[in-house]
């Protein structure tokens, strides 16, 4: 009985102690939880920005590793970087989509491709003003040519391409110096009489005909076969095509004639361009200007490389005498005057402005 009383007393003490501790703890009321509203579903994750895909056809005027190919690749990489991948451009080199150099203006204009290159002399059959892209012997050196191209020709051609063809030009590439690929060193104009030379562009044809050349016109896609079958004795061309065609296998001399061979413009279908948001349009135009300048650096690097490599490949560079070049330039000037007079209109205006720009009487 005594033990029971002791046990009950200890239990009572324990109960009182626990009650005292409970009184010292603050009492908190849990926050009410709002029930989910079945009428308001959770907001979805934001949709990613739409990706726009363009397809560019690059005609057979240069490989992907040539200065020409590096130039358009530079543009594509810059656009994709600056747009955070919102604009993706798929390049097809060597006319892989089936459009040759002479067809590119119409292919872009009709929207068969979103864009590509337009070699100005090659598109002259469709747009005669493309002849201005190659002015043999009227320009001496790159700097003079690029000054005229940037500040006169491109501003004059842009509204024609946009309004007449629905093509937005966004950059340019110059194919380099004009070399006469031949098995003789050129020292006198009389050497050229009766020679079978492949020549492109209406005015180039007139020019070389005035030198007594038997002119043969072939598209750039046909040159390899023509050389293999000995259909031509030679041709004026640039380092880009010398490398692409491995022309040293057929010709001993690269005759330096003190001229620039011509340029290509890059263009975009106007509807494709207009479908872009304003910020992407600006990125395209800015990247095009940067591409144009970068292409000139690639070209100069390539010129220096070929100067070093061609002797080892068996092709000698011969510098045509200055007095011969003067004679050729006079003939070239007459060919241009005759063509502009026949074409009239805007062609005559651009020709007059060109002669004033470069100081020709």
C-alpha positions as a printed Julia matrix, in Angstrom:
361×3 Matrix{Float64}:
   0.0    0.0      0.0
   2.84   2.33     0.83
   4.58   1.54    -2.51
   1.37   2.3     -4.41
   1.08   5.71    -2.77
   4.68   6.49    -3.73
   4.07   5.46    -7.36
   0.9    7.53    -7.64
   2.7   10.55    -6.19
   5.5   10.32    -8.74
   3.02  10.02   -11.61
   1.17  13.1    -10.39
   4.42  15.08   -10.26
   5.25  14.0    -13.85
   1.83  15.07   -15.14
   2.16  18.48   -13.47
   5.65  18.97   -14.98
   4.44  18.21   -18.49
   1.53  20.56   -18.06
   3.88  23.31   -16.95
   6.14  22.85   -20.03
   3.14  22.96   -22.34
   2.05  26.25   -20.87
   5.45  27.78   -21.68
   5.32  26.89   -25.49
   3.73  29.57   -27.72
   0.66  28.55   -29.56
   0.66  29.06   -33.4
  -2.22  28.88   -35.81
  -1.35  27.3    -39.19
  -1.97  29.47   -42.29
  -5.05  28.4    -44.18
  -4.32  26.7    -47.51
  -6.36  27.93   -50.47
  -7.9   25.05   -52.32
  -6.87  24.69   -55.99
  -9.28  26.37   -58.4
 -10.26  23.77   -60.96
 -11.21  26.59   -63.37
  -7.63  28.06   -63.44
  -5.08  25.54   -64.83
  -1.37  26.14   -64.23
   0.27  28.53   -66.78
   2.22  26.65   -69.48
   5.92  27.25   -70.04
   6.56  30.11   -72.52
   6.83  28.91   -76.12
  10.32  29.14   -77.69
  10.89  31.82   -80.34
   9.95  30.61   -83.85
  12.87  29.47   -86.02
  12.87  30.71   -89.61
  14.68  28.54   -92.17
  16.1   29.85   -95.44
  17.61  27.88   -98.32
  20.42  29.51  -100.32
  21.73  28.19  -103.64
  25.36  29.07  -104.39
  26.18  28.64  -108.08
  29.32  27.03  -109.46
  31.52  30.1   -109.1
  33.54  28.82  -106.18
  33.82  25.98  -103.73
  32.94  26.12  -100.05
  36.63  26.5    -99.16
  37.35  29.27  -101.69
  37.31  32.96  -100.66
  33.85  33.11  -102.23
  32.62  30.18  -100.15
  34.24  31.5    -96.99
  32.53  34.84   -97.54
  28.96  33.53   -97.69
  29.72  31.1    -94.83
  30.91  34.09   -92.77
  27.54  35.73   -93.4
  25.55  32.67   -92.38
  27.51  32.16   -89.16
  27.15  35.83   -88.24
  23.39  35.85   -88.86
  22.8   32.68   -86.86
  24.93  33.99   -83.98
  23.36  37.45   -83.85
  19.83  36.07   -84.15
  20.41  33.47   -81.39
  19.51  30.8    -83.92
  16.13  32.31   -84.82
  17.21  32.52   -88.47
  18.87  29.41   -89.9
  20.34  29.36   -93.41
  21.05  26.2    -95.36
  23.8   26.58   -97.98
  24.01  24.47  -101.14
  27.3   24.96  -102.99
  28.18  24.27  -106.6
  24.66  24.81  -107.91
  23.57  21.64  -106.1
  19.9   22.65  -106.34
  20.11  22.73  -110.13
  20.35  26.47  -110.83
  23.36  27.63  -112.83
  25.07  31.0   -112.53
  23.01  32.49  -115.37
  19.73  31.37  -113.74
  20.24  32.66  -110.23
  18.5   36.03  -110.62
  15.3   34.38  -111.84
  15.54  31.57  -109.26
  15.67  34.05  -106.38
  13.11  36.36  -107.97
  10.58  33.53  -108.39
  11.17  32.28  -104.85
  12.52  28.88  -105.9
  15.22  29.61  -103.3
  15.31  32.23  -100.58
  18.65  33.6   -101.68
  22.05  33.07  -103.21
  24.73  34.67  -105.35
  24.19  36.56  -108.58
  27.33  36.76  -110.69
  26.67  40.05  -112.48
  28.2   39.17  -115.87
  26.37  35.82  -115.84
  22.93  37.32  -115.16
  23.37  39.93  -117.9
  21.24  37.86  -120.28
  18.25  38.54  -118.02
  19.31  41.93  -116.63
  21.6   43.83  -119.03
  22.82  46.14  -116.27
  24.62  43.1   -114.84
  27.26  43.82  -117.48
  28.54  46.58  -115.21
  29.74  43.9   -112.8
  32.74  43.34  -115.06
  34.42  46.34  -116.64
  37.63  45.07  -118.25
  40.56  47.47  -118.13
  38.61  50.51  -116.97
  39.59  49.94  -113.32
  43.16  49.57  -112.18
  43.47  47.67  -108.92
  41.11  46.59  -106.17
  40.86  49.86  -104.26
  39.67  51.85  -107.27
  37.23  49.11  -108.24
  35.77  48.71  -104.74
  35.32  52.47  -104.35
  33.27  52.5   -107.57
  31.37  49.31  -106.68
  30.33  50.47  -103.19
  29.57  54.08  -103.97
  28.2   54.0   -107.51
  27.24  50.61  -108.92
  25.52  48.95  -105.95
  23.41  52.05  -105.11
  22.37  52.26  -108.78
  21.54  48.54  -109.14
  19.74  48.1   -105.82
  16.42  49.77  -106.81
  16.47  47.89  -110.13
  16.87  44.54  -108.41
  14.24  45.36  -105.79
  11.6   47.01  -107.98
  12.01  45.01  -111.19
  13.02  41.61  -109.83
  11.86  41.51  -106.2
  15.38  40.7   -105.0
  17.02  42.46  -102.04
  20.83  42.72  -102.43
  22.69  42.39   -99.13
  26.38  42.09   -99.99
  28.99  41.67  -102.69
  32.01  39.57  -103.53
  34.72  40.42  -106.07
  36.19  37.45  -107.91
  39.67  38.89  -108.1
  42.12  40.02  -110.69
  41.69  39.07  -114.34
  44.38  36.73  -115.63
  44.58  35.42  -119.17
  45.16  31.67  -118.86
  47.09  30.65  -121.95
  50.1   28.71  -123.17
  51.9   31.87  -124.29
  53.18  34.97  -122.49
  51.16  37.94  -123.79
  53.36  40.83  -124.93
  51.52  42.28  -127.96
  47.84  42.59  -128.86
  48.53  41.0   -132.26
  49.23  37.67  -130.55
  45.56  37.35  -129.69
  44.17  37.34  -133.21
  42.32  34.13  -134.05
  42.73  32.58  -130.6
  39.77  30.64  -129.2
  39.1   32.15  -125.79
  36.16  31.4   -123.53
  34.73  34.78  -122.49
  31.65  35.57  -120.39
  29.47  38.7   -120.33
  28.25  40.74  -123.29
  30.78  43.54  -122.91
  33.69  41.21  -122.33
  32.72  39.52  -125.57
  32.76  42.87  -127.4
  36.06  43.76  -125.79
  37.89  40.57  -126.73
  36.38  40.58  -130.21
  37.91  44.03  -130.68
  41.29  42.4   -129.93
  40.79  39.89  -132.76
  39.86  36.97  -130.51
  37.55  34.17  -131.68
  35.2   34.31  -128.69
  33.53  31.17  -127.33
  30.85  31.52  -124.66
  30.51  28.69  -122.16
  28.86  28.6   -118.76
  31.19  28.12  -115.83
  29.74  24.64  -115.36
  31.05  23.64  -118.82
  34.65  24.8   -118.48
  36.2   21.59  -117.18
  34.93  19.54  -120.1
  35.93  22.24  -122.61
  39.52  22.23  -121.36
  39.71  18.44  -121.35
  38.46  18.28  -124.97
  40.74  21.15  -126.11
  37.74  23.21  -127.23
  39.39  26.46  -126.13
  42.9   27.88  -126.31
  42.56  29.85  -123.1
  40.37  32.18  -121.09
  40.39  35.23  -118.84
  39.68  34.1   -115.3
  40.49  34.59  -111.63
  42.46  32.67  -109.02
  39.24  31.24  -107.63
  38.49  29.43  -110.87
  42.15  28.61  -111.51
  42.1   26.62  -108.31
  38.67  25.1   -108.84
  39.52  23.98  -112.38
  43.16  23.04  -111.63
  43.94  25.13  -114.71
  47.71  24.58  -114.34
  47.11  21.13  -115.84
  46.14  22.84  -119.12
  47.89  26.23  -119.28
  51.46  27.32  -118.7
  50.88  31.04  -118.1
  48.78  33.25  -115.88
  49.04  36.56  -117.77
  48.5   39.46  -115.32
  46.52  42.12  -117.2
  46.03  44.8   -114.56
  42.25  44.42  -114.43
  39.57  43.24  -112.01
  37.49  40.39  -113.38
  34.17  41.35  -111.79
  31.79  40.83  -108.91
  28.82  38.89  -107.68
  26.02  40.3   -105.55
  24.23  38.23  -102.94
  20.47  38.6   -102.95
  17.37  37.51  -101.0
  13.86  37.0   -102.29
  11.92  40.12  -101.3
   8.97  38.16   -99.86
  11.31  36.05   -97.72
  13.03  39.19   -96.46
   9.75  41.03   -95.78
   8.49  38.09   -93.69
  11.28  38.63   -91.16
  10.71  40.73   -88.02
  12.38  44.13   -88.2
  15.22  43.12   -85.87
  16.13  40.11   -88.02
  16.02  42.23   -91.18
  18.56  44.57   -89.61
  20.77  41.66   -88.56
  20.79  40.39   -92.16
  21.75  43.79   -93.58
  24.44  44.4    -90.95
  25.91  40.93   -91.46
  25.89  41.53   -95.22
  28.02  44.66   -94.87
  30.44  42.85   -92.59
  30.56  39.9    -94.99
  31.46  42.16   -97.92
  34.5   43.55   -96.11
  35.53  40.14   -94.75
  35.36  38.73   -98.28
  37.94  41.22   -99.45
  40.32  40.07   -96.75
  39.76  36.45   -97.78
  40.45  37.42  -101.4
  43.72  39.18  -100.63
  44.91  36.24   -98.52
  44.04  33.88  -101.37
  45.89  36.01  -103.94
  49.02  35.85  -101.81
  48.65  32.08  -101.41
  48.36  31.46  -105.16
  51.3   33.74  -105.88
  53.36  31.37  -103.77
  51.85  28.07  -104.92
  51.37  28.36  -108.69
  55.07  28.26  -109.63
  55.33  24.92  -107.84
  52.32  23.68  -109.81
  53.94  24.62  -113.13
  52.05  27.85  -113.93
  54.16  30.95  -114.45
  52.86  34.47  -113.86
  53.69  36.83  -116.72
  53.12  40.58  -116.4
  51.79  42.05  -119.64
  53.83  45.13  -120.69
  52.32  48.47  -119.73
  52.17  49.77  -123.32
  50.11  46.71  -124.3
  47.74  47.3   -121.39
  47.27  50.94  -122.42
  46.3   49.82  -125.9
  43.89  47.23  -124.49
  42.31  49.81  -122.17
  41.61  52.14  -125.06
  39.91  49.33  -126.93
  38.02  48.44  -123.77
  36.78  51.99  -123.39
  35.46  52.01  -126.95
  33.64  48.71  -126.36
  31.92  50.17  -123.31
  30.94  53.4   -125.07
  29.42  51.42  -127.92
  27.45  49.12  -125.61
  26.06  51.97  -123.47
  24.95  53.88  -126.56
  23.13  50.83  -127.89
  21.48  50.03  -124.53
  20.6   53.64  -123.73
  18.53  54.7   -120.73
  19.92  53.81  -117.33
  22.87  51.97  -118.86
  24.0   55.18  -120.52
  23.52  57.14  -117.3
  25.61  54.68  -115.27
  28.29  54.65  -117.94
  28.53  58.45  -117.98
  28.69  58.48  -114.18
  31.34  55.75  -114.22
  33.59  57.62  -116.64
  33.29  60.74  -114.48
  33.89  58.71  -111.29
  37.17  57.21  -112.48
  38.29  60.23  -114.51
  38.02  58.91  -118.08
  37.41  61.45  -120.85
